[in-house]
């Protein structure tokens, strides 16, 4: 048997949604603090985002400022190495696909054909 929680006032919902959108807490942290299931908070935030009933300029601009600040920060050597590896693999992929295309133009079938074997 499922126990239903008492109805939470709209003001309290707005406070919880605002706390989440300001980026200060996660669903789980807010759920523990307000004694509400994290999935319930997730639904409220989802509905809010669809309807945009409450407008908070501070909540909307903070993530943009954080993203701009992160872009300006230097990347770690590990990230730079991974990006170089990605570029290398993309070039290798392009070279192999070009090789296959040229071979097929010359009548050599390399790509795997889908369908039943005969």
N, C-alpha and C positions, 0 to 999 in steps of 0.2 A: 504494500500500500504506500502510495506516495504522499508525503506531507507537503502541503502548499504553504509557502511563505506569505505573511500578511502583505497586503498591497503597499508598495513603496510610493511615497508622495512624489509628485513631479519635480518639486524643488530638489529633493534628495537625488533623483535621477539626473537632473541637470548638473548638480554638483559633482556627481561621480563621472559623468560624461566629460565635463570640463577638466576634471583632474586627469583623466586618461588622455584627452586631446592635447593638454599642455605638455605631455611627454614626461611627466614626473613619476608616474607609476605604471606598472603593468596591470593586466586584467586580474592576475592572481593576487597581487599585492592589494589592489583595491577591494577585491572580493573578501580577503581576510579582514581588512580594516572595517569595511561597512557590513560585513556578515551577509554578503550576497554572492551567489554563484558566479564565477568568472564568465561562464557561457551566457548568463543573463546580461552581464555588463557588455559583452561582445555584441549581443543582439541589440541592446540599446544604442550602442555606438554606431552600429550598422544602420539602424533606422534613422538615427540623427543625420548621418552622412547623406542618406538618400533624401531626407526632407529638408535639411538645413534650417531647422526651426530656430536654433540659438546661434547667433553670430558672435564670435569672439575674434577680434583682429589679432590679439596677442597669440592666440592658439594657432592661427593660420600663418603668421609670419615667422614664428620661431623655427619650424623645420626648414624653411627656406634659408634663413640666416645660418643655421647649422650646416646645411649642405654647401653653401657658399664658402664658409670657413673651412670645411673639410677639403674642398677643391684646392684652396690656397695652400694648405699644409703640404709639406713634402711627403712623398711616398716612401715607404720603407724599402730597403734593398730587396727584401723578399718579394714585395709586390712588383717592383721593377723587373726582377728576374722572371717572375711568372708572366708578366706582360710581354717580355721579349720571347719567351717560349711560345706563347700563344701566337705571336706574329710569325715565328718560325714555322709552326705547325700549319698555320693558314697558308703560307707560301708553299709548303710541301703538298698540302691538299690541292691547291690550285695547279701545281706542276703535274701531279698524278692525274688529275681530271683532264688536263690538257693532253697528256700522253695518251690517255684512253680515247679521247675524242679523235686524235690524229690517227691512232691505230684503227678505229672503226671506219674512218674515211677511206683507209686503205684496204678495207675488207677483212680486218681481223677483229673477231668478236671477243671482247674481254669482259664486259659487264655481265653480271649474272642475270639471266633471263628468268622472269617469273612465269609460272604456269606449270602444268603437269609434264613430267618426263615421259618420253615416248619410247 
